[in-house]
Amino acid sequence: MINKSKYKDSPLGRIPEDWEVSLLDNLTKRGSGHTPDKEFEEYYNGGIKWISLADSSHLDHGLIVKTEIEISDLGIKKSSAVLHSAGTVVMSRDAGVGKSAVMGIDMAVSQHFIAWTCKNELDNWYLYYWLQSKKEFFERQAVGSTIKTIGLPLFKKLKIQHPRFEEQQVIAQTLRTIDDVITKTTQLIAQKELRKKWLMQQLLTGKKRLKGFSGEWEQLSIDQLFNPIIDINDGEVIHSIMTISAKQGLLLQNEKFDRIIAGESLKKYTQLRNGDFAYNKGNSKTYQMGCVYQLEEFPSALVPFVYICFSPSELIDPRFYKFWFYAHGLDRQLQKVITSGARGDGLLNVNSSDFFNLKLPFPQKDEQTEISQFLQIVDQEIKLLKSKLEKLKQQRKGMIQQLLTGIVKLTV
């Protein structure tokens, strides 16, 4: 139950009148850690979890129970490293400044982290969420040209506003509840995406067939199913000027680069209509052989003339091939026709004639439609979950801000 409270002035601004402001050092035992000498193998791989800068991805998720590197008892004895007890709150003061977590087991840390063991007056999870609420503050305090870091003097004078212990626990539990929902939603999205990947591998290759369909699929060349696009910019101002991102597909240039990068070459840009496809020859981690995306959300667009562009014929349902290209369907064939590595402009050597001779699976059009509709439903489920996740994250951010400052109080 939420209620309102009277407020008072404090060194940290307005807080509820029954809250206090204390030096964090008075409520905790502050410590840090060390890096054992890496020349001695026996100092490592000894089963003791050791939080280092390599663990950035493991922070900001509440509990931390695993690390990229382990050290040994000997590594602790022969260095200034310390074994901190489970429940200790840890925060990075170097790369990834402000990222924090609560130790789920006894762990050690490198010198790049601050570790707080809470005394009886301070709940460790309340401290974790308070650190989360102060991330932007810590980021501003970091200085340095290469790796930004926070000097130790800041932590000696760090003050925290806090209610009595029982109220801290209620606040922390409320926030842990929404974190649990965020974690479960994130895991569900990952499961759905794995299922989608498996379904695409099965349905788009004919290994698994939907009910009512049988028979062998044909293999036809791209130019038998699509029409090459040779139209260039007609000079109209209505066309969106776009580029292809390997992860996000067709994007407006001014959104990806904060400006239009086309310059004079815009005159030679290829003109697409809604539903057309474009192959970006650029090599990336996501698509090492380049990627193909469909123009879906804009009526027309201009794309770099180095892209190979093509429009669907009446023989096909374009949505089927949108999924097929997205699922790396062309990779093996492209690997065979790419004549060498990247060119001077960073593009792969793929000429148009070789590209249009590549083969595509060709089920009957009604089967293409059934498959694409099925995959679109799966896609929509994932999009709805991702939208829900973003709303939960925004809700969490607002709750942390309100509960950790006392703007909203929870009845204990």
VOGU-3710 file (C-alpha; in Angstrom, 3 decimals, decimal comma):
1> minkskykds> 0,000/0,000/0,000  1,361/3,417/-0,972  1,018/6,446/1,262  2,235/10,040/1,400  4,761/11,420/3,848  6,037/14,740/5,180  9,442/15,795/3,949  12,511/17,576/5,278  15,652/19,115/3,813  18,861/17,071/3,898
11> plgripedwe> 22,393/17,199/2,420  21,006/15,048/-0,403  17,874/17,086/-0,999  14,295/16,602/0,189  13,683/13,274/1,929  10,849/11,904/4,085  11,057/13,212/7,633  11,582/9,725/9,089  14,536/8,995/6,765  18,187/9,637/7,557
21> vslldnltkr> 21,326/10,558/5,648  24,469/8,659/6,652  28,020/8,184/5,459  27,989/4,917/3,560  31,207/3,957/5,363  29,331/4,157/8,684  26,767/1,598/7,505  29,140/-0,782/5,725  32,593/-2,242/5,734  34,162/-1,056/2,496
31> gsghtpdkef> 36,797/-3,122/0,726  38,264/-3,878/-2,669  40,545/-6,499/-4,151  43,593/-7,242/-6,227  44,854/-9,102/-9,284  47,164/-12,024/-8,502  50,373/-12,109/-10,538  49,423/-13,594/-13,919  52,887/-15,091/-14,394  52,041/-17,773/-11,837
41> eeyynggikw> 49,530/-20,266/-13,247  48,964/-21,760/-9,809  47,300/-18,497/-8,713  44,434/-19,129/-11,154  41,751/-21,737/-11,983  41,407/-22,696/-8,334  37,621/-22,551/-8,048  37,298/-19,119/-6,399  35,082/-16,814/-8,461  36,937/-13,557/-9,136
51> isladsshld> 35,047/-10,498/-10,431  37,116/-8,572/-12,970  36,543/-6,129/-15,827  35,808/-9,178/-18,014  32,536/-9,603/-16,107  30,780/-6,468/-17,307  27,948/-8,538/-18,829  27,354/-10,331/-15,508  26,720/-7,081/-13,615  23,493/-5,068/-13,267
61> hglivkteie> 21,408/-8,265/-13,065  21,046/-8,506/-9,290  22,917/-11,597/-8,101  26,293/-12,495/-9,576  27,266/-16,151/-9,199  29,658/-16,785/-12,088  32,760/-15,037/-13,408  34,925/-15,356/-16,483  38,058/-15,989/-14,394  38,712/-17,987/-11,231
71> isdlgikkss> 41,620/-17,686/-8,825  43,020/-20,067/-6,210  43,568/-20,003/-2,442  47,245/-19,529/-3,189  46,394/-16,585/-5,449  44,628/-14,911/-2,507  47,440/-15,686/-0,077  50,106/-14,324/-2,420  48,252/-11,085/-3,269  46,100/-8,406/-1,688
81> avlhsagtvv> 42,950/-10,119/-2,935  40,247/-10,769/-0,330  37,485/-13,380/-0,209  34,237/-11,462/0,351  31,209/-13,233/1,788  27,967/-13,917/-0,071  25,662/-10,883/0,080  28,487/-8,380/-0,416  27,526/-5,569/-2,797  30,073/-4,846/-5,525
91> msrdagvgks> 30,427/-1,968/-7,997  32,855/-1,237/-10,824  34,830/1,998/-10,486  36,684/1,581/-13,791  35,468/0,379/-17,217  31,710/-0,064/-16,965  31,669/2,514/-14,185  28,659/2,211/-11,875  27,696/-1,349/-12,787  26,821/-3,275/-9,646
101> avmgidmavs> 25,682/-6,636/-8,291  25,155/-8,654/-5,110  27,444/-11,645/-4,602  25,468/-14,872/-4,575  28,416/-16,846/-3,179  31,756/-16,044/-1,535  33,849/-14,256/-4,177  36,948/-12,141/-4,686  37,249/-8,988/-6,797  39,958/-7,140/-8,688
111> qhfiawtckn> 41,212/-3,709/-7,676  38,807/-2,188/-10,200  35,850/-2,814/-7,872  34,520/-1,526/-4,567  32,898/-4,087/-2,257  30,552/-3,189/0,613  29,572/-5,576/3,412  26,477/-4,113/5,044  26,117/-3,750/8,792  22,841/-4,271/10,649
121> eldnwylyyw> 21,397/-0,857/9,782  21,600/-1,269/5,980  19,962/-3,937/3,794  22,341/-5,125/1,080  19,630/-5,211/-1,595  18,565/-1,686/-0,703  22,205/-0,638/-1,222  22,280/-2,425/-4,587  19,223/-0,537/-5,835  20,552/2,721/-4,410
131> lqskkeffer> 23,734/2,194/-6,460  21,552/1,476/-9,479  19,768/4,792/-8,944  23,147/6,604/-8,827  24,676/5,148/-12,012  24,612/8,415/-13,919  26,219/10,176/-10,936  29,061/7,639/-10,820  29,584/7,874/-14,573  30,004/11,654/-14,243
141> qavgstikti> 32,605/11,227/-11,471  34,851/8,988/-13,575  37,893/10,677/-15,126  40,678/9,550/-17,458  41,710/9,673/-21,104  41,684/5,949/-21,986  39,927/4,108/-19,152  37,792/6,338/-16,950  37,930/5,590/-13,247  36,614/6,888/-9,928
151> glplfkklki> 39,240/7,744/-7,324  38,933/6,180/-3,865  38,449/9,526/-2,018  34,918/9,784/-3,437  33,825/6,625/-1,637  35,140/7,859/1,720  32,684/10,771/1,701  29,779/9,041/-0,074  26,429/9,621/1,660  23,229/7,600/1,325
161> qhprfeeqqv> 19,628/8,447/2,238  17,746/5,598/3,867  14,584/4,736/5,816  14,579/2,339/8,754  15,744/-1,204/8,028  12,281/-2,788/7,650  11,252/-0,216/5,070  14,512/-0,756/3,184  13,620/-4,435/2,935  10,137/-3,687/1,606
171> iaqtlrtidd> 11,548/-1,324/-1,032  14,187/-3,852/-2,060  11,683/-6,708/-2,252  9,329/-4,623/-4,399  12,134/-3,884/-6,847  13,368/-7,480/-6,813  9,863/-8,567/-7,822  9,907/-6,464/-10,982  13,486/-7,605/-11,674  12,264/-11,199/-11,510
181> vitkttqlia> 9,566/-10,420/-14,078  12,168/-8,739/-16,327  14,473/-11,766/-16,018  11,692/-14,235/-16,852  10,531/-12,120/-19,806  14,108/-11,915/-21,116  14,478/-15,686/-20,812  11,140/-16,248/-22,568  12,246/-14,024/-25,465  15,466/-16,031/-25,772
191> qkelrkkwlm> 13,466/-19,289/-25,827  11,064/-17,926/-28,454  13,958/-16,751/-30,629  15,622/-20,156/-30,434  12,300/-21,766/-31,406  11,937/-19,323/-34,302  15,454/-20,160/-35,505  14,699/-23,881/-35,389  11,360/-23,427/-37,170  12,988/-21,394/-39,945
201> qqlltgkkrl> 15,683/-24,046/-40,405  12,979/-26,701/-40,733  10,196/-24,914/-42,630  12,280/-22,843/-45,050  14,244/-25,866/-46,243  11,353/-28,309/-46,543  12,677/-30,583/-43,771  9,404/-30,028/-41,949  6,184/-29,523/-43,907  2,958/-27,925/-42,819
211> kgfsgeweql> -0,181/-30,041/-42,944  -1,583/-30,553/-46,428  1,659/-30,074/-48,380  3,902/-32,693/-49,963  6,095/-33,226/-52,987  9,626/-32,112/-53,813  10,555/-28,451/-53,987  12,185/-27,099/-57,131  15,441/-25,140/-57,109  15,279/-22,027/-59,279
221> sidqlfnpii> 17,755/-19,196/-59,806  17,145/-15,773/-58,297  16,568/-14,253/-61,744  13,785/-16,785/-62,398  11,882/-15,609/-59,299  12,910/-11,940/-59,097  13,493/-9,091/-61,512  16,769/-7,131/-61,343  16,261/-3,440/-60,520  18,235/-1,017/-62,654
231> dindgevihs> 16,213/2,135/-61,938  18,265/4,958/-60,477  17,196/8,084/-58,597  14,503/9,877/-60,593  15,172/13,113/-58,725  11,916/13,212/-56,782  12,211/14,327/-53,156  9,646/11,855/-51,843  12,053/8,899/-51,594  13,587/7,911/-48,256
241> imtisakqgl> 17,397/7,785/-48,348  18,389/4,534/-46,706  21,178/2,123/-45,846  21,220/-1,508/-44,733  22,240/-2,484/-41,217  23,126/-6,164/-40,826  21,177/-6,390/-37,565  18,286/-4,001/-38,249  17,697/-4,085/-41,990  16,854/-1,003/-44,042
251> llqnekfdri> 17,305/2,176/-41,993  17,143/5,874/-42,776  20,667/7,213/-43,213  20,046/10,176/-40,922  18,943/7,778/-38,163  21,964/5,491/-38,463  24,613/8,149/-39,126  22,872/11,314/-37,797  23,113/12,742/-41,322  22,692/11,891/-44,999
261> iageslkkyt> 26,010/10,417/-46,154  25,088/9,986/-49,828  26,587/13,254/-51,081  26,942/13,569/-54,861  26,555/9,809/-55,297  22,846/10,200/-54,437  22,237/10,835/-58,144  23,317/7,249/-58,871  21,448/5,613/-55,968  19,139/2,707/-56,859
271> qlrngdfayn> 15,440/3,391/-56,452  13,324/0,820/-54,593  9,584/0,444/-54,230  7,814/-1,066/-51,251  8,336/-4,839/-51,304  11,652/-4,751/-53,214  14,823/-6,422/-51,932  18,434/-5,257/-51,675  21,664/-7,200/-51,073  24,348/-5,355/-49,111
281> kgnsktyqmg> 27,752/-6,844/-49,993  29,234/-5,571/-46,746  30,916/-8,138/-44,508  29,796/-8,101/-40,860  29,862/-10,341/-37,782  26,139/-10,985/-38,194  26,294/-11,678/-41,935  29,811/-12,546/-43,093  28,584/-13,119/-46,654  26,496/-9,938/-46,758
291> cvyqleefps> 22,768/-9,626/-46,112  19,475/-9,270/-47,990  16,585/-7,214/-46,624  13,169/-6,176/-47,935  11,806/-2,627/-48,002  8,636/-2,922/-45,927  7,780/0,265/-44,040  8,349/2,914/-46,724  6,617/3,444/-50,082  9,933/4,086/-51,846
301> alvpfvyicf> 13,609/4,453/-51,041  17,012/5,254/-52,478  19,879/2,915/-51,573  23,603/2,903/-52,502  24,170/1,877/-56,112  26,639/-0,823/-54,978  23,727/-2,839/-53,537  22,280/-5,557/-55,774  18,553/-4,864/-55,911  15,646/-6,954/-57,180
311> spselidprf> 11,854/-7,024/-57,124  9,620/-10,104/-56,605  7,797/-11,670/-59,530  4,218/-12,927/-59,472  5,469/-16,483/-58,936  6,336/-15,979/-55,296  5,130/-14,768/-51,928  7,871/-12,241/-51,011  7,358/-12,834/-47,289  8,630/-16,420/-47,639
321> ykfwfyahgl> 11,889/-15,222/-49,184  12,195/-12,392/-46,662  12,466/-15,072/-43,952  14,685/-17,267/-46,125  17,239/-14,522/-46,757  17,119/-13,506/-43,081  17,951/-17,106/-42,119  21,299/-16,958/-44,006  19,872/-19,014/-46,860  22,409/-17,716/-49,401
331> drqlqkvits> 25,563/-17,997/-47,303  26,954/-21,290/-48,642  26,437/-20,329/-52,270  27,811/-16,817/-51,776  30,941/-18,254/-50,212  31,616/-20,074/-53,484  31,125/-17,072/-55,797  32,968/-14,432/-53,742  36,202/-14,145/-55,694  38,404/-12,813/-52,885
341> gargdgllnv> 38,254/-10,905/-49,614  36,879/-7,432/-49,084  37,661/-4,761/-51,665  39,165/-1,366/-50,925  35,688/-0,032/-50,144  35,090/-2,859/-47,661  32,613/-4,715/-49,892  32,759/-8,372/-50,893  33,531/-9,211/-54,521  30,159/-10,453/-55,750
351> nssdffnlkl> 29,103/-9,548/-59,278  25,483/-9,293/-60,324  25,499/-12,155/-62,820  26,851/-14,619/-60,259  24,380/-13,364/-57,670  21,325/-13,774/-59,895  22,421/-17,319/-60,810  22,272/-18,437/-57,159  19,572/-21,010/-56,435  16,529/-20,621/-54,189
361> pfpqkdeqte> 14,076/-23,251/-52,966  10,732/-22,959/-54,781  7,717/-24,544/-53,082  4,325/-23,777/-54,599  3,108/-20,266/-53,858  0,307/-21,334/-51,505  2,843/-23,284/-49,394  5,128/-20,238/-49,361  2,222/-18,202/-48,019  1,315/-20,739/-45,317
371> isqflqivdq> 4,922/-20,902/-44,109  5,375/-17,135/-44,078  2,113/-16,588/-42,191  3,136/-19,172/-39,595  6,531/-17,495/-39,088  4,920/-14,059/-38,920  2,814/-15,226/-35,970  5,989/-16,386/-34,205  7,624/-13,049/-35,060  4,691/-11,123/-33,654
381> eikllkskle> 4,856/-13,042/-30,369  8,510/-12,036/-29,994  7,799/-8,391/-30,871  5,035/-8,201/-28,261  7,336/-9,700/-25,617  10,110/-7,242/-26,501  7,642/-4,355/-26,240  6,542/-5,661/-22,841  10,192/-5,919/-21,760  10,903/-2,303/-22,693
391> klkqqrkgmi> 7,870/-1,129/-20,724  8,991/-3,175/-17,715  12,455/-1,621/-17,878  10,983/1,873/-18,000  8,684/0,997/-15,092  11,681/-0,298/-13,115  13,643/2,884/-13,779  10,767/5,038/-12,558  10,194/2,886/-9,470  13,872/3,024/-8,482
401> qqlltgivkl> 13,855/6,804/-8,790  10,670/7,198/-6,735  11,274/4,579/-4,039  14,959/5,314/-3,406  14,302/9,024/-2,901  11,122/8,634/-0,873  8,957/10,399/-3,450  6,695/7,357/-3,114  6,624/5,491/0,197  5,514/1,926/0,776
411> tv> 3,633/0,961/3,889  5,623/-1,539/5,933
//
